[in-house]
Structures are given as structure tokens and as C-alpha cells.
């Protein structure tokens, strides 16, 4: 009877932090520096690359800005470290960056043997092929004998080898150290085909001198769930990065935008109030301010806004939402509740 009574008492205690928890090593380090060190892509249109004014833009870039806003209160407090496909994982492992938000595919080996934790998918992608229309190629099965540009140290390189082996389509891979070299080699005609994630191919095609002379084949040869990654060993930082991504997705579902976030503080919707920090102690549970999600949304907007301006209808890529639509609109984007 005593055990039952104690159990009932424990169940009655609200699962909220009365006081904020102490910052863990990564959060403490970020606050001490006053800046978030983010691993960045040397040039992935729509995901992460410098624009003509020297500003780093893209869906992954905005993810980093959201994390900076949730932890430091300012989405511009980001220091970008440009990393190649081969240097990105070691840089995160060694502590050179606090988070890797760089079109990196969540795989078993990376999530286990490499000592990393992938947080939450911010883009569902798949690998495809970019070809010249003049080649008269309709499907990937027609690529026998083609020279295919691919970047070293990427899942694209491994997927290409697997695809060739399983389909029996003999190809000639031409491997380059970084994406910029790979793109330039395709553009100059050194190879017949460029293969990488379709999101990147769409951006690359849009930036070619004559985009209509090129096409992306309909074949998708892999699953590429892209997600920000952190190091093993700091659960608090893992929670912060993961829930920042979730907060952007939840904001879209709840109709909270960059423009109306301030007004939504007056909402009577309990889900909105918890997300924006009006009710509950969800920020302090992670060592953050109660307005952690509000700060992230004000910095970059909700997930839909980020998508639309970087890879969607307001961008050169013009990618449909597809799998990246919200779960209640036919997609896979789903955030657990903040409660």
C-alpha cells in the first residue's frame, strides 16, 4: 500500500523542470565562445553555399542559424567551417565543429562506429543522375559505358558502385575530392553524367549555363535521409539540436511563422503556448531559455518557410515538397509533441 501511494504521488508530480538544468560541455562551450561552430558544405545549391554577397545560404545553413538562435538567442552567431566529404566526419569527431549540418546522410556506420549521433531528418533525399539531353538517355539502365562524375567520401560514391554491381550496368566512375570539382568536371564535359542527391542535382542544373540542355533521370537509386549530426557523449546537446529541428516542423504544423511568432505568444492553444515558452519549462529542461523555440522561429521561420525559400517554389531548384511535406499533408515530416 505504501509503495502504491508513493507511486501515485510520483505520477502526480508535473514532468517539468522547476529550475533550469546546468549546461553540458557542448552548450557551455558554445556559450563561452559566443558562437556556434557549424560544419558547412563547400557548395550544395539550396542546402549550403555562399551567395554572391558572401552570405552562407541554404536549408542546412538555416538549420544552423536556428540552433544558434535557440542556444545563444541570435541566429547570426554562427561560424562556418567548410568541410569536404572526406573531412566532415573527422572534423566533428575531433571537436572542430559543434554540429555538422552539411547534407550528410544518416547511415548505420556513421551513427555507430564513427561515434556520431544523427538528430532529426531535415531533408529526405535520394540519389539520381544528371545527364545532357543530347545523350538521348531516358533511364539509368541506358548508362552502360558512361563516365560518371562522383565525389569521394560520399554515400553517392558507394551507392554508385552498389547500383552498378546489382544492375550489371558497367560504368566508368570519375572520382573527385570535393563537390565543386565534381560539378565543374561535369559542366566542362569531362564526364557524361553527374550523380549525387537529387536536391543537389536540381540546384546544379539550375546554375548551369543552359539548364534546359540537361535533365535529371527519373531513377532514384538510394535513400538519403539528411540530418544534422553531433558527437556521442553529450545527451543534452543531442536533445537541443534534435528538438530545434522538431520545433521548426511543429511550428509549420501549428501555423507559427517568422512574421506572426510574436503575435502567437498570445495564443490560447496549449500546443502553441508550450512551444513558444509561454507555458511549461521545456527550454530549461535542456538548459535553454523558455523562448528557445520562439527564438529559432523568429530567426529563420518554420520548416515550410525554410524549405520554400531554399529549395522550393521561391528558389531556383523548384523542388516539390514530396516526402518533405508534413505528415498530415502526405509527407514524412513529423515532430513529437512538446509536452
Long-range contacts (C-beta under 8 A, 24 or more apart in sequence): 16-280, 16-281, 16-282, 16-285, 17-281, 17-284, 17-285, 18-281, 19-284, 20-281, 20-283, 20-284, 20-285, 20-287, 20-288, 21-236, 21-284, 21-285, 21-286, 21-287, 22-287, 23-236, 23-287, 24-234, 24-235, 24-236, 24-237, 24-287, 25-234, 25-237, 26-98, 26-230, 26-231, 26-234, 26-236, 26-237, 27-71, 27-236, 27-237, 27-240, 27-287, 27-288, 29-98, 30-71, 30-72, 30-98, 31-71, 31-72, 34-72, 34-77, 35-68, 35-72, 35-77, 35-78, 35-79, 36-64, 36-67, 36-68, 36-71, 36-72, 36-77, 36-78, 36-79, 36-98, 36-99, 37-79, 37-81, 37-96, 37-97, 37-98, 37-99, 38-64, 38-67, 38-68, 38-78, 38-79, 38-80, 38-81, 38-97, 38-98, 38-99, 38-100, 38-101, 39-81, 39-83, 39-88, 39-91, 39-92, 39-96, 39-97, 39-99, 39-100, 39-101, 39-102, 40-64, 40-80, 40-81, 40-82, 40-83, 40-101, 40-102, 41-82, 41-83, 41-102, 41-103, 41-179, 42-82, 42-83, 42-84, 42-178, 42-179, 42-180, 43-179, 43-180, 43-183, 44-102, 44-103, 44-179, 44-199, 44-200, 44-203, 45-200, 45-202, 45-203, 45-204, 45-206, 45-207, 45-316, 45-317, 46-199, 46-200, 46-202, 46-203, 46-310, 46-311, 46-315, 46-316, 46-317, 46-319, 47-103, 47-123, 47-199, 47-200, 47-203, 47-226, 47-310, 47-311, 48-101, 48-102, 48-103, 56-80, 57-310, 58-310, 59-122, 59-123, 59-306, 59-307, 59-310, 59-311, 60-101, 60-102, 60-103, 60-122, 60-226, 60-228, 61-101, 62-300, 62-301, 62-306, 62-310, 63-101, 63-122, 63-228, 63-244, 63-245, 63-248, 63-306, 64-99, 64-101, 64-228, 65-299, 65-300, 66-244, 66-245, 66-247, 66-248, 66-296, 66-297, 66-299, 66-300, 67-99, 67-101, 67-228, 67-240, 67-241, 67-244, 67-296, 68-299, 69-295, 69-296, 69-298, 69-299, 69-300, 70-240, 70-244, 70-247, 70-288, 70-292, 70-293, 70-295, 70-296, 71-240, 71-288, 71-292, 73-289, 73-295, 74-299, 75-295, 75-296, 75-299, 75-300, 76-299, 84-153, 84-177, 84-178, 84-179, 85-151, 85-152, 85-153, 85-154, 85-178, 85-179, 86-152, 86-153, 86-177, 89-114, 89-116, 92-116, 92-229, 92-230, 92-231, 93-231, 95-231, 98-230, 98-237, 99-228, 99-229, 99-230, 99-241, 100-228, 100-229, 100-230, 101-228, 103-197, 103-199, 103-200, 103-226, 104-226, 104-227, 104-228, 104-229, 105-155, 105-224, 105-225, 105-226, 106-225, 106-226, 106-227, 106-229, 107-155, 110-229, 115-231, 115-232, 116-229, 116-230, 116-231, 116-232, 117-229, 117-230, 117-231, 117-232, 117-238, 118-227, 118-228, 118-229, 119-227, 119-228, 119-229, 119-230, 119-238, 119-241, 119-242, 119-245, 120-227, 120-228, 120-241, 120-242, 120-243, 120-245, 120-246, 121-225, 121-226, 121-227, 121-245, 121-332, 122-226, 122-227, 122-228, 122-245, 122-303, 123-199, 123-225, 123-226, 123-311, 123-324, 124-224, 124-225, 124-226, 124-322, 124-323, 124-324, 124-331, 124-332, 125-197, 125-198, 125-199, 125-224, 125-225, 125-226, 126-197, 126-198, 126-220, 126-221, 126-222, 126-223, 126-224, 127-155, 127-156, 127-159, 127-160, 127-195, 127-196, 127-197, 127-198, 127-220, 127-221, 127-222, 127-224, 128-195, 128-196, 128-197, 128-198, 128-201, 128-216, 128-217, 128-219, 128-220, 128-221, 129-193, 129-194, 129-195, 129-201, 129-216, 129-217, 129-219, 130-186, 130-193, 130-194, 130-195, 130-201, 130-204, 130-205, 130-214, 130-215, 130-216, 130-217, 131-192, 131-193, 131-214, 131-215, 131-216, 131-217, 132-192, 132-213, 132-214, 132-215, 133-212, 133-213, 133-214, 133-215, 134-213, 135-192, 137-217, 138-217, 139-217, 139-218, 139-219, 140-167, 140-169, 140-217, 140-219, 140-221, 141-167, 141-169, 141-219, 143-169, 143-171, 143-192, 143-193, 144-169, 144-170, 144-171, 145-170, 145-171, 145-172, 146-171, 146-172, 146-191, 146-192, 146-193, 147-171, 147-172, 147-173, 147-174, 147-190, 147-191, 147-192, 147-193, 148-172, 148-173, 148-174, 148-191, 148-192, 148-193, 148-194, 148-195, 149-174, 149-176, 149-182, 149-183, 149-185, 149-186, 149-190, 149-191, 149-193, 149-194, 149-195, 150-174, 150-175, 150-176, 150-182, 150-194, 150-195, 150-196, 151-175, 151-176, 151-177, 151-178, 151-179, 151-181, 151-182, 151-196, 152-176, 152-177, 154-196, 155-222, 155-224, 156-195, 156-196, 156-197, 159-221, 159-222, 160-195, 160-221, 163-221, 163-222, 197-224, 197-226, 199-311, 199-317, 199-319, 202-311, 202-317, 202-318, 202-319, 203-311, 203-316, 203-317, 206-316, 206-317, 206-318, 207-316, 236-286, 236-287, 239-286, 240-286, 240-287, 240-288, 243-286, 243-293, 243-338, 244-292, 244-293, 244-296, 246-335, 246-336, 246-338, 247-275, 247-292, 247-293, 247-296, 247-297, 247-335, 247-338, 248-296, 248-297, 248-300, 248-301, 248-302, 248-303, 248-306, 249-302, 249-303, 249-326, 249-333, 249-334, 249-335, 250-275, 250-293, 250-335, 250-337, 250-338, 251-275, 251-293, 251-297, 251-302, 251-303, 252-302, 252-303, 252-304, 252-305, 252-326, 252-333, 253-326, 253-328, 253-335, 256-297, 256-302, 257-297, 257-301, 257-302, 257-305, 258-297, 258-298, 258-299, 258-300, 258-301, 258-302, 258-305, 261-294, 261-297, 261-298, 262-298, 265-294, 271-337, 271-338, 271-339, 274-338, 274-339, 275-338, 280-338, 280-339, 282-338, 293-338, 303-333
